[in-house]
Amino acid sequence: MTTSVLAQGLAGDWIGQMNGGFKVRIHFERAGSGFSGKLINPSGNETVLDQITSDGTHLHFAVNKLSLSYDAVWSDEEKAWKGNLTFQQVYPLVLK
């Protein structure tokens, strides 16, 4: 049996580390029938996410002005989003 992340909730902080040690923190909040969110860099600067879509098994978010996007699938085994962050190049990124 697989559980979607929607049952556990997307809202909250998700943290990952890119190759090279750059930490990424994403914060999601419920907003109506969807979500709002922001990317928080290690120095505390926040960037609002323009797009957030998730059906519980797939997650996509983007920051249009930075040409940044993230696409991932939910790993029930790891309780994490496993995907790729695209920003100038493609970086594997797991968010827990």
C-alpha positions as CSV (number, residue, x, y, z in Angstrom):
1,M,0.0,0.0,0.0
2,T,1.4,3.4,-0.9
3,T,0.5,6.5,1.1
4,S,0.5,9.9,-0.7
5,V,2.2,12.8,1.0
6,L,-1.1,14.6,1.0
7,A,-2.2,12.3,3.7
8,Q,0.8,13.5,5.7
9,G,0.6,17.0,4.5
10,L,2.9,19.1,2.2
11,A,2.7,22.1,4.6
12,G,5.8,22.8,6.6
13,D,9.5,22.9,6.0
14,W,11.3,20.6,3.6
15,I,15.1,20.6,3.7
16,G,17.6,19.2,1.2
17,Q,21.3,19.5,0.5
18,M,22.7,19.8,-3.0
19,N,26.0,18.4,-4.1
20,G,28.6,20.9,-3.0
21,G,26.8,21.4,0.4
22,F,24.4,24.1,-0.5
23,K,21.4,23.7,1.8
24,V,17.9,24.3,0.4
25,R,14.8,24.9,2.6
26,I,11.3,25.1,1.1
27,H,8.4,26.2,3.2
28,F,4.8,25.4,2.1
29,E,1.6,26.7,3.5
30,R,-2.0,25.8,2.7
31,A,-3.7,28.5,0.6
32,G,-7.3,27.9,-0.3
33,S,-7.4,24.6,-2.3
34,G,-3.7,24.7,-3.1
35,F,-0.4,25.8,-1.5
36,S,1.8,28.9,-1.3
37,G,5.5,28.6,-0.6
38,K,8.9,30.1,-0.5
39,L,12.5,29.1,-0.9
40,I,14.8,30.1,1.9
41,N,18.5,30.2,1.3
42,P,21.1,29.7,4.0
43,S,21.5,33.4,4.7
44,G,17.7,33.6,5.4
45,N,16.7,35.4,2.1
46,E,13.2,34.3,1.0
47,T,12.0,33.9,-2.6
48,V,8.3,33.4,-3.2
49,L,7.4,30.4,-5.4
50,D,5.3,31.2,-8.4
51,Q,4.0,27.8,-9.1
52,I,3.3,24.8,-6.8
53,T,1.5,21.7,-7.9
54,S,1.3,18.4,-6.2
55,D,-1.0,15.4,-6.4
56,G,0.6,13.7,-3.5
57,T,2.9,11.6,-5.6
58,H,4.5,14.3,-7.8
59,L,5.7,17.8,-6.8
60,H,6.5,20.7,-9.0
61,F,7.4,24.2,-8.0
62,A,9.1,27.1,-9.9
63,V,10.5,30.6,-9.4
64,N,9.9,32.2,-12.8
65,K,12.3,35.2,-12.4
66,L,15.2,32.9,-11.5
67,S,14.3,30.3,-14.2
68,L,14.4,27.8,-11.3
69,S,12.2,24.7,-11.1
70,Y,11.9,21.5,-9.1
71,D,10.2,18.2,-10.2
72,A,10.1,15.3,-7.9
73,V,8.3,12.1,-7.0
74,W,7.4,11.0,-3.4
75,S,9.4,8.2,-2.0
76,D,7.3,6.5,0.7
77,E,10.3,4.4,1.7
78,E,12.4,7.5,2.5
79,K,9.5,9.8,3.4
80,A,11.0,12.3,1.0
81,W,10.6,14.1,-2.3
82,K,13.3,12.7,-4.8
83,G,13.8,14.9,-7.8
84,N,15.8,17.4,-9.7
85,L,16.3,21.1,-9.1
86,T,16.9,23.0,-12.4
87,F,18.8,26.3,-12.0
88,Q,21.3,27.0,-14.7
89,Q,22.0,23.2,-14.7
90,V,20.2,20.2,-13.2
91,Y,21.0,19.2,-9.6
92,P,19.6,16.0,-7.9
93,L,17.8,17.1,-4.7
94,V,16.0,15.1,-2.0
95,L,13.7,17.1,0.2
96,K,12.9,15.7,3.7
